[in-house]
């Protein structure tokens, strides 16, 4: 495993960013590595996304942090954002991964999550850590954190599409193992 490799997965909504990340996590765990951090799970009603929960990869704890049913001063699109829930599960999961795990995984640095100042700080701290990291990032957001991530010299950003979704996890594993692509 390359010590300080950082992989960013980007793509349009629904392209498969989380799918690719989860597949990479599975493959890394099969190799005996510990992966910590957070995963976002969409809440769907039919074909419509009505919310999002955040799950700690180590503990399995999960909580809804964005929903059309949440009343909040922080609203993105039609969803209210529960900053406290994101801090309680997501930020704690990132900090735990930085301290205890071989690899830090963050899904997703996106429009909902960057509304939380503690999340932004946790991501910045994880980026400065000398650990391998794999994150999914919103494709079009102009948020300063996302722009900083995209400009980093040590960040390799790959775009997932419906065409490469099934092959991309293998490419990421090769890159994380230091193989040239």
Secondary structure, DSSP 8 states (H G I E B T S, - for coil): --TT-EEEEEESTTSSHHHHHHHHHHHHHHTT--EEEEEEEEEEETTEEEEEEEEETTT--EEEEEETT---S-EETTEEE-HHHIIIIIIHHHHHHHHH-SEEEEEEESTTGGG-HHHHHHHHHHHHSSSEEEEEEESS---HHHHHHHH-TTEEEEE--TTTHHHHHHHHHHHHTT---
